[in-house]
Amino acid sequence: MNNVMICLELTLLAVGAFFLIRSLRPINQLILDLTDQKLIRQWKTLSVLILSFLIGYLVLGYDLWVHKDTSSFISVMIALVLFLGGTFAFLVGQLALYTANDMKHLALLQQESITDGLTRLKNRRYFDQRLSEEVALSKRYKLPLSLILVDVDYFKKINDVYGHTVGDEVLKNLSNIIMETVRDSDVVARYGGEEIVIITPNTDKKEASLLAERLREKVEKTVMATVETTQEVVQATISLGVCALSHVILDKEALLEETDQALYLAKKYGRNRVSISSW
């Protein structure tokens, strides 16, 4: 009977130790995936505790093996508790990893739902939502808010002459230039076709027009695409319309309409220029 109890205790300890060792794998994976240093330190602390428990399992197992004749109901219960502890640590590690992966997947899906597939800018749906929010904040706290609408000059001609692949490259390079130039607080979205829109919170019309002019100059000086077959470089220019909330431009619809009108005037009077709403 005593031998049976010893075998039971050693089996419980061995399986518990196995689960403890297995629990380290998902925890280490979590440590590699996490970016929050506080969380990383906490999971590393748990790893150290698990290793400490594992040493305790080995010590107890060795003691049981050396003192085979001292097995009792209490020692069996201790072995059972340690077995359950190892199982618990394993389940916690697995659950934490699955949850983290699921949250990452959901975050990726959410990001994809608001991202334009070609330019990787925010899409029109996200822009509409953010513009409504920014207008409301601007009016509530009496902060300036400006809007910049960007259009690639003669984009149809670029597509017709060089093909849509080159046209796509132009749009992607334009998006990169804009993202490198704007602030982190600005919202850049593909408005439609070759148009890109920029929301500039806490920015008045003068500041927004300076940003628009920097963008225009950068694009004018940059090779926007290269024809793969001939290595011909493709230059492009942009026209920009700028408008801001004011005592006349009071809501989202008016802001969009006036910015679009400013862009229309930039194209009408020669393109490759910034047009600023007079309102």
ABEGO torsion letter per residue (X at the ends): XAAAAAAAAAAAAAAAAAAAAAAAAAAAAAAAABABAAAAAAAAAAAAAAAAAAAAAAAAAAAAAABAAABBAAAAAAAAAAAAAAAAAAAAAAAAAAAAAAAAAAAAAAAAAABBAAAGBBBAAAAAAAAAAAAAAAAAAGBBBBBBBBBBBGAAAAAAAAEAAAAAAAAAAAAAAAAAABBAABBBBBAEEABBBBBBBGBBAAAAAAAAAAAAAAAAABBABBBAAAGBBBBBBBBBBBBBBBAABABAAAAAAAAAAAAAAAAAAGEGBBBBBAX
